[in-house]
Amino acid sequence: MTDYGLSLFKPSTDTCMTWLDPKETGSVVYVSFGSLGSLEKEQMEEVAWGLKRSNCNFLWEVMEGEKSKEMRRNSGKWKELAKEAVDEGGSSDRNI
């Protein structure tokens, strides 16, 4: 496996931009399933093989492990809080 100096948890904008800058406009595929997206192992492998076989340059900065679980929990919590705030009688509803 080649290490390109990138980290999932400490994004390196400079490294990414140095890699991306010489690429022709429109020649890089960006893949993201969002922080709530969850693929099974076989689905992840299929996507990975499809990208590799496409011979396209691609960016795909995947979140796994405890950090991913924490982000999903937080996203769910904030989603519920936002729904409560805008529901009838919620804080946003009362303050409009």
C-alpha positions as CSV (number, residue, x, y, z in Angstrom):
1,M,0.0,0.0,0.0
2,T,1.3,3.4,-0.9
3,D,1.3,6.1,1.8
4,Y,0.5,9.5,0.3
5,G,0.9,11.4,3.5
6,L,-2.8,11.8,4.1
7,S,-4.7,11.1,7.3
8,L,-8.4,10.6,7.8
9,F,-8.3,12.4,11.1
10,K,-5.8,15.1,10.4
11,P,-6.6,16.4,6.9
12,S,-3.7,17.8,5.1
13,T,-5.1,20.4,2.7
14,D,-1.6,21.3,1.3
15,T,-0.8,17.7,0.5
16,C,-4.2,17.1,-1.1
17,M,-4.0,20.3,-3.2
18,T,-0.4,19.5,-4.3
19,W,-1.7,16.2,-5.6
20,L,-4.9,17.7,-7.1
21,D,-3.5,20.9,-8.7
22,P,-1.7,19.3,-11.7
23,K,-4.7,17.1,-12.6
24,E,-6.8,18.2,-15.6
25,T,-10.1,19.9,-14.7
26,G,-12.9,17.4,-14.5
27,S,-10.4,14.4,-14.4
28,V,-10.8,13.5,-10.7
29,V,-13.7,11.6,-9.3
30,Y,-14.8,12.6,-5.7
31,V,-16.5,9.8,-3.8
32,S,-18.3,10.5,-0.5
33,F,-21.1,8.7,1.3
34,G,-21.4,11.3,4.1
35,S,-20.8,10.8,7.7
36,L,-24.0,8.7,8.0
37,G,-23.4,6.5,5.0
38,S,-22.5,2.9,5.9
39,L,-21.5,0.3,3.4
40,E,-21.0,-3.4,4.1
41,K,-17.5,-4.8,3.5
42,E,-18.5,-6.4,0.2
43,Q,-20.1,-3.2,-1.0
44,M,-17.0,-1.2,-0.1
45,E,-14.8,-3.6,-1.9
46,E,-17.0,-3.4,-5.1
47,V,-16.8,0.4,-5.1
48,A,-13.0,0.3,-4.5
49,W,-12.5,-2.2,-7.4
50,G,-14.8,-0.2,-9.7
51,L,-12.8,3.0,-9.0
52,K,-9.4,1.2,-9.5
53,R,-10.6,-0.4,-12.7
54,S,-11.9,2.9,-14.0
55,N,-8.3,4.1,-14.3
56,C,-9.6,7.5,-13.1
57,N,-7.9,9.6,-10.4
58,F,-10.2,9.7,-7.4
59,L,-10.5,11.1,-3.9
60,W,-12.4,9.0,-1.5
61,E,-10.5,11.3,3.0
62,V,-13.3,7.1,4.2
63,M,-14.3,7.3,7.9
64,E,-14.3,4.1,10.0
65,G,-13.8,3.0,13.5
66,E,-14.7,4.9,16.7
67,K,-14.4,8.4,15.2
68,S,-17.0,7.4,12.6
69,K,-19.4,6.0,15.2
70,E,-19.0,9.1,17.3
71,M,-19.8,11.3,14.3
72,R,-22.9,9.2,13.5
73,R,-24.1,9.6,17.1
74,N,-23.5,13.3,17.1
75,S,-25.2,13.7,13.7
76,G,-28.3,11.9,15.0
77,K,-28.4,13.9,18.2
78,W,-28.1,17.3,16.3
79,K,-30.7,16.1,13.8
80,E,-33.2,15.4,16.6
81,L,-32.4,18.7,18.4
82,A,-32.9,20.6,15.1
83,K,-36.3,18.9,14.5
84,E,-37.4,19.7,18.0
85,A,-36.4,23.4,17.6
86,V,-38.4,23.9,14.4
87,D,-41.4,21.8,15.5
88,E,-44.5,23.7,16.6
89,G,-43.7,25.1,20.1
90,G,-39.9,24.5,19.6
91,S,-37.4,27.3,20.4
92,S,-37.1,28.4,16.7
93,D,-40.9,28.3,16.3
94,R,-41.4,30.4,19.4
95,N,-38.8,33.0,18.5
96,I,-39.9,33.7,14.9
